[in-house]
C-alpha cells in the first residue's frame, strides 16, 4: 500500500528552501551531543509513556540520532527512525550498530511522511517534530500514519520553560520567520496541542514535567558556550549577527542573563543546574 499524503501539504520553492535551511541548521554543531548531555532521559521517558512493547511497529518522527529510537528497539519493537537530516541518521546508524540493534533509518519530512495510512502501532517524537514549521500539517501526518487505536506520543518544550525562554531570548536577533511558520514552543501549550489533534484522538493526556541536564556546567557562561558550539538553532542565530560585533555582544549578554535567571543551583553547589520543562503528550488515534 502506498502512502497517502495530506493534500494540504505544500511543496513550493519557498517551502523547499525552508526545509533545506532546517536540514543544514540541524546538521551544524553537534546535536547528538546535546541529546546525550542535556536530555538523555527523555528517550526512555517517552518509550515508557507510550507503552512500547516487543513486536510493535513504531515510528520515531524527527528522531535525530535515535535518542528514543534506540531504547524502543532495545525492547524488541520494529522501529523506523525518520529525520529530515541525514547526518543525524548516520550517527544513529553507527550507535545502533555498536549496540547490536536493528532499526530502519529513513530520511523523511514530518510534514510529508513517506509511509502508508494506519501503518504504525506507535508514532512518537521527542523535541523533534515540534520544529517543523507548519504545526497542523505535522499533527495531521502523525495521525495519518498511526493505526486506529494506536498511540501518538510527544515530548515538546514549553513556552515558559528554559528552552522556550532560550528561543524568546534569541528571537530579537534571529531573521524573521517565513510566512506561515509557527514558533516551535507553541507545541508545549496544552490548548494548542488539543486544537491540532482535535476530535481525531481519544484519551489525550498532557503532563508538564522537567528534565535536568546530565552534564554538569560550572556556570551559565559555560552552558551558553555549549549551546553556541553544539545547538543548531543557536548556531544559526549567532551566524545571522556574526557581522555585527555589537549585536553578538548583546546576544551574549542576554543569553547569560537568561541562563543566570533560570539557574536554580542549590546553595553551595559547585555546578549550575536547570530544570528544563517539557509537555508530555499521549493519545490514542480514534
C-alpha positions as CSV (number, residue, x, y, z in Angstrom):
1,X,0.0,0.0,0.0
2,X,1.4,3.4,-0.9
3,X,1.3,6.4,1.3
4,X,-1.4,9.0,1.1
5,X,-0.1,12.4,1.7
6,X,-2.3,15.1,3.3
7,X,-3.5,17.3,0.4
8,X,-2.8,20.5,2.4
9,X,0.9,19.9,2.4
10,X,2.8,22.3,0.2
11,X,5.9,21.8,-1.9
12,X,6.5,25.4,-3.1
13,X,10.0,26.6,-3.8
14,X,9.9,28.7,-0.7
15,X,8.9,25.6,1.4
16,X,11.7,23.5,-0.2
17,X,14.2,26.3,0.6
18,X,13.0,26.4,4.2
19,X,13.4,22.7,4.6
20,X,16.9,22.8,3.1
21,X,17.7,25.5,5.6
22,X,16.4,23.4,8.5
23,X,18.4,20.4,7.3
24,X,21.5,22.5,7.3
25,X,20.8,24.0,10.7
26,X,20.4,20.7,12.4
27,X,23.5,19.3,10.7
28,X,25.5,22.1,12.2
29,X,27.1,21.8,15.6
30,X,26.7,18.5,17.4
31,X,23.0,17.8,18.1
32,X,23.8,14.2,19.2
33,X,26.0,15.7,22.0
34,X,23.0,18.0,23.0
35,X,20.7,14.9,23.2
36,X,23.2,13.0,25.2
37,X,24.5,15.7,27.6
38,X,21.2,17.5,28.2
39,X,18.2,15.3,27.6
40,X,19.3,11.6,27.6
41,X,16.5,10.7,29.9
42,X,13.8,11.8,27.5
43,X,14.2,8.8,25.2
44,X,13.4,6.2,27.8
45,X,10.7,8.5,29.2
46,X,8.7,8.6,26.0
47,X,9.2,4.9,25.4
48,X,7.7,4.1,28.8
49,X,4.9,6.7,28.4
50,X,3.9,5.2,25.0
51,X,3.9,1.7,26.5
52,X,6.1,0.3,23.7
53,X,6.5,-3.4,23.7
54,X,8.2,-6.1,21.7
55,X,6.9,-6.6,18.2
56,X,5.1,-3.3,17.8
57,X,5.7,-1.3,14.6
58,X,7.0,2.1,15.8
59,X,7.8,5.3,14.1
60,X,10.1,7.9,15.7
61,X,9.5,11.2,13.9
62,X,12.3,13.7,13.8
63,X,14.4,11.1,15.5
64,X,17.8,12.8,15.3
65,X,20.4,10.2,16.2
66,X,17.9,7.9,17.9
67,X,17.7,9.1,21.5
68,X,14.3,7.5,21.7
69,X,14.5,5.0,18.8
70,X,17.3,3.0,20.3
71,X,15.6,2.3,23.7
72,X,12.5,1.4,21.8
73,X,14.4,-1.1,19.6
74,X,16.1,-2.5,22.7
75,X,12.7,-3.6,23.9
76,X,12.2,-5.6,20.6
77,X,10.0,-3.1,18.8
78,X,10.3,-2.8,15.0
79,X,11.4,0.8,14.8
80,X,11.6,3.2,11.9
81,X,13.7,6.2,12.8
82,X,12.9,9.1,10.5
83,X,14.5,12.5,10.2
84,X,15.0,15.4,7.8
85,X,18.7,15.5,8.4
86,X,20.7,12.6,7.0
87,X,23.9,13.4,9.0
88,X,22.0,12.7,12.3
89,X,20.7,9.4,10.9
90,X,24.3,8.4,10.1
91,X,25.2,8.9,13.8
92,X,22.2,6.9,14.8
93,X,23.1,4.0,12.5
94,X,26.5,3.9,14.0
95,X,25.2,3.9,17.5
96,X,22.7,1.2,16.7
97,X,25.4,-1.0,15.2
98,X,27.6,-0.6,18.3
99,X,24.7,-1.8,20.4
100,X,23.7,-4.6,18.1
101,X,20.2,-3.1,17.4
102,X,18.3,-3.5,14.2
103,X,16.4,-0.4,13.1
104,X,15.3,1.2,9.8
105,X,16.7,4.7,9.3
106,X,14.7,6.8,6.8
107,X,15.2,10.4,5.6
108,X,11.8,11.9,5.8
109,X,9.9,15.2,6.3
110,X,7.3,15.0,9.1
111,X,5.0,17.2,7.1
112,X,5.0,14.7,4.2
113,X,5.8,11.3,5.7
114,X,6.5,8.6,3.1
115,X,4.5,5.9,4.9
116,X,1.1,4.3,4.4
117,X,-2.0,5.3,6.2
118,X,-2.6,3.4,9.5
119,X,0.9,1.8,9.3
120,X,2.3,2.1,12.8
121,X,1.2,1.0,16.3
122,X,3.0,3.9,17.9
123,X,4.1,7.3,16.4
124,X,6.2,9.4,18.7
125,X,8.6,12.4,18.7
126,X,11.0,13.8,21.3
127,X,11.5,17.6,20.9
128,X,11.8,17.0,17.2
129,X,8.5,17.3,15.3
130,X,7.8,20.5,17.2
131,X,10.4,22.2,15.0
132,X,8.6,21.6,11.7
133,X,7.2,25.0,10.6
134,X,3.6,24.0,9.9
135,X,2.1,22.6,13.0
136,X,-1.3,21.4,11.6
137,X,0.4,19.5,8.8
138,X,2.7,17.9,11.3
139,X,-0.2,16.8,13.5
140,X,-2.1,15.6,10.5
141,X,0.7,13.4,9.3
142,X,1.4,11.8,12.7
143,X,-2.2,10.9,13.0
144,X,-2.5,9.7,9.4
145,X,0.3,7.1,9.7
146,X,-0.9,5.8,13.1
147,X,-3.4,2.9,13.1
148,X,-6.8,3.4,14.7
149,X,-6.4,2.7,18.4
150,X,-2.6,3.2,18.2
151,X,-0.6,5.6,20.3
152,X,0.7,9.0,19.5
153,X,3.2,10.5,22.0
154,X,5.3,13.6,22.0
155,X,7.7,15.5,24.3
156,X,7.7,19.2,23.5
157,X,9.4,22.2,25.1
158,X,7.0,24.6,26.8
159,X,7.0,28.3,26.1
160,X,7.6,29.2,29.7
161,X,10.4,26.6,30.3
162,X,14.1,27.1,29.9
163,X,14.3,26.1,26.3
164,X,11.2,28.1,25.4
165,X,12.9,31.1,27.1
166,X,16.0,30.4,25.0
167,X,14.0,30.9,21.8
168,X,12.4,34.0,23.3
169,X,15.9,35.4,24.1
170,X,17.2,34.6,20.6
171,X,14.1,35.9,18.8
172,X,15.1,39.6,18.5
173,X,18.4,38.6,16.9
174,X,17.0,36.0,14.5
175,X,15.9,36.7,10.9
176,X,12.1,37.0,10.7
177,X,10.4,33.6,10.2
178,X,8.9,32.8,6.8
179,X,5.2,33.5,6.3
180,X,3.1,30.7,7.8
181,X,5.8,29.3,10.0
182,X,4.8,28.8,13.7
183,X,7.0,29.1,16.8
184,X,8.2,25.6,18.0
185,X,7.4,26.2,21.7
186,X,3.7,26.5,20.8
187,X,3.7,22.7,20.8
188,X,4.3,22.9,24.6
189,X,1.0,24.7,25.1
190,X,-1.9,22.3,26.1
191,X,-4.6,24.2,24.3
192,X,-2.6,24.4,21.1
193,X,-2.0,20.6,21.1
194,X,-5.7,19.9,21.7
195,X,-6.6,22.1,18.8
196,X,-4.1,20.5,16.5
197,X,-5.3,16.9,17.2
198,X,-9.0,17.8,17.7
199,X,-11.5,15.0,17.8
200,X,-9.3,12.6,16.0
201,X,-7.8,11.2,19.2
202,X,-9.1,9.8,22.4
203,X,-7.7,9.6,26.0
204,X,-5.3,12.6,25.4
205,X,-3.1,13.4,28.4
206,X,-0.9,16.4,28.7
207,X,1.5,16.5,31.6
208,X,4.2,19.0,32.4
209,X,7.5,17.6,33.6
210,X,11.1,18.6,33.9
211,X,14.4,17.0,32.9
212,X,17.8,18.2,34.3
213,X,21.0,18.2,32.2
214,X,23.0,15.0,32.6
215,X,26.2,17.0,32.1
216,X,27.1,19.5,34.9
217,X,28.0,23.0,33.9
218,X,30.1,25.2,36.1
219,X,28.3,28.4,35.2
220,X,25.7,30.0,32.9
221,X,28.5,31.1,30.7
222,X,29.7,27.5,30.2
223,X,26.2,26.5,29.4
224,X,25.9,29.4,26.9
225,X,29.1,28.3,25.1
226,X,27.9,24.7,24.9
227,X,24.7,25.9,23.1
228,X,26.8,28.2,20.8
229,X,29.1,25.3,19.8
230,X,26.5,22.5,19.5
231,X,22.9,23.5,19.1
232,X,21.8,24.2,15.6
233,X,19.2,26.9,16.3
234,X,21.7,28.8,18.4
235,X,24.4,28.5,15.9
236,X,22.1,29.8,13.2
237,X,21.2,32.9,15.2
238,X,24.8,33.7,16.0
239,X,25.6,33.3,12.3
240,X,22.9,35.8,11.5
241,X,24.5,38.5,13.6
242,X,28.2,37.5,13.1
243,X,28.9,40.6,11.0
244,X,27.9,43.0,13.8
245,X,30.2,42.6,16.9
246,X,27.8,44.8,19.0
247,X,24.9,42.5,18.2
248,X,27.0,39.5,19.1
249,X,28.0,41.0,22.4
250,X,24.4,42.0,23.2
251,X,23.2,38.5,22.4
252,X,25.9,37.1,24.6
253,X,24.8,39.3,27.5
254,X,21.1,38.5,27.0
255,X,21.9,34.8,26.8
256,X,24.0,34.8,30.0
257,X,21.3,36.9,31.8
258,X,18.5,34.4,30.9
259,X,20.6,31.4,32.0
260,X,21.6,33.2,35.2
261,X,17.9,34.0,35.9
262,X,16.8,30.4,35.4
263,X,19.8,28.7,37.2
264,X,18.4,27.0,40.3
265,X,21.6,25.6,41.7
266,X,21.3,24.9,45.4
267,X,23.3,27.0,47.9
268,X,27.0,25.9,48.0
269,X,26.7,23.7,44.9
270,X,29.7,23.5,42.6
271,X,27.6,23.4,39.4
272,X,24.8,25.3,37.9
273,X,21.5,23.5,37.3
274,X,18.4,24.0,35.2
275,X,15.0,22.3,35.3
276,X,14.1,22.0,31.6
277,X,10.3,22.0,31.4
278,X,8.5,19.9,28.8
279,X,5.0,18.8,27.9
280,X,4.5,15.0,27.7
281,X,1.6,14.2,25.3
282,X,0.0,10.8,24.9
283,X,-3.2,10.0,23.0
284,X,-4.9,7.2,21.0
285,X,-6.0,7.6,17.5
286,X,-9.8,7.4,17.2
